Amino acid sequence: MSVFVLPDLGEGLQEAELVAWHVGEGDHVVADQPLVSVETEKAVVEVPSPQDGKIARLCAEPGERVKVGGPLVEFKEGPRTDTGTIVGELSAPPPSAPSPTPQTPAVRAAPAVRALAQRLGVDLAKVAASGPGGAVTSADVERAARAQTESGPVELLAGVRRAMAINMARSHAEIVPATVSDEADIEAWPPGSDITIRLVRAVVAGCAASPGLNAWYDGRTMERRLLKQIDLGLAVDTEDGLFVPVLRNVAVRDAADLRRGIEAMKRDLRARSVPVAELRGQTITLSNFGMFAGRFAALVIVPPQVAILGAGRITKRPVISDGQLAVHRILPLSLTFDHRAVTGGEAARFLKAAIEELERRE
């Protein structure tokens, strides 16, 4: 037997969740044939077979998390191709003696109570017993069934939501956030203006006025790195969780090129085929949360970034314009920054420049 292990998926990823097998035990496969789909933090990746051969055993089940280097497939001995340095092989471990099964105390319950528990899907071993001598009663089972129904099923976070939980916890532990808010009067925009493109241009203007917000900060070494290229993370909400793909080098791209890049991002997200490299390396992030709801927000920065700009819901409000009362479209803005690396003055200058850009007609 030879064992094919989960290969190095790049970008420092340590594990992946098995989504679906494309082969079964006993199947004959050829080199490079897709064996299995796995989900990393942000993308679904197909893992190909490293060799020709017959599948002896599948070593993991869908939904199971597998560490890089952990066994995926056992092959029966046969012709093989070189698995290279990324894909590893391990010899099959010798069979071990079965561990003794721990003895669990027997649950005391009448046959009718056991039947009720089976019908309601209640595990008697997890029910708090209130009957004589520690026996489980029908009332105990019914109470446990109601609790299950009210609380809903337990959902283990995986994939995108798991990555979000890890990143948010890391941000909470490391970042010292501060938020400054203001509004842009966008009444001068011509009909059909592309809101996202206007916001991207506003980020570029802000970074030009205050370069310290397009930066990475390492809290361990207290080193700040100012970055020349603006690689903008665009926060995208999906049913699977939050994705933040990267729109590269936005300062030098025109509106048409930016729109093509955004549409390509959307297609890749729908197909869950975003390359992992395109979900790394953001230098600053934009969140247009106002397309759903909300005016202002204290947003979350993911290290090593030091800033995120949020756009709230556009509303019509009465304003004084040229000495006259008028109703204009107003765009709320929230800029959250890491106060370890960014001063309040730098943040205010960024926001001022972004507003001036947004308030231009063209």
C-alpha positions, 0 to 999 in steps of 0.5 A: 500500500502507498498513502497519498497525503494532503499536499501543501496548498500554499499561502501558509495554509495548515488544513482544509475541509474535505468537501466531496470525493470524486472517486470511490474505493475500488476505483481505478484512477489515472495521474492528475485525475481529480480525487477530491475537492477540499475547502481552504479558508476561502476557496474550494480546490480540487486535489488531483491524483499523483499516480495511476492506481486502484483506490484501496481506502478513502481516509477521510469523510466529507466535512472532516478537516484534514491537516496538510500531510494528513492521509487522504487516499491509500493506493494498492501497489502499482505503477506510480508517478513521482509525487514530487516535493509538495505531495508526500507519501507515507508507508501504511502504519501497522495495524494497532491493537484495538483500544478498550471501549470505555464503560459508560454507566447504564441509563435507567429508563423504562421501555416506554421512555426509551421508545419516546426518546427514540421517537423524539431523537433524544440521546438518553445519555445526555438527559438530566434524570429526575426520576426515582434512583436516577431514572429518566422519565418521560417528562425529562425526555420531553423537556430535552426534546423541547430544548433541542428544538428551541436551540436548533442544531449545533453548527461547527464553523468551517471554511469561510466562516471559520476563517472569519472567526479566526481573523476577527479574534486575531483583530480583536487581540492585536488591533487598537481601533479608532473610527472617524466618521463624516459625510459626502454630498454626492448630489453632483453625481451624474445619473448612472454613476458607478458607486463602487468605482467612485469609492475606489477612486476615493480610497486612492485619493485618501492614500495619496493625501495620507500614505500612512493608511496604505501600510502594514504594521507588525505589532511584535517588532513595532515596524510599519511598512508604507506600501506604494501599490494600493491593493484594495480588498473589497469586502463581499458578503455571501451566504457562505460568509465574508470574502475579501478578494483583492483588486490589484494596483487600483491607482493606475487602472481606469474605471472600465478596467476596474469594473472588469476586475470587479465583475471577474471577482464576482464570477469567481466568488459565485463559482468558489474558484477564487485563487488563494493568492487573490485573497491575500495581500490587501493593503487597505480594505473597502466595505460598502455595507450601506448597500444593505443597511446602516449609516456608520460603523466601527469596522474591523481591520484584519492585520497587518492592514491598518485601515478600512473605509466603510460606506453607509446607506445613501439617503436624501437629506435637507441641506443648505446649498448656495444659501437655499434649502435643498434635498441632496443625496448624502453618503455616510463614511466611516474610517476605522484605523489602527491607532498604534500605527496611524494618528488621528490627523493622518486618518482625518486627512485621508477622510477629507481627501476621500470626501473631496474626491466623492463630491466631484461631479466626474 
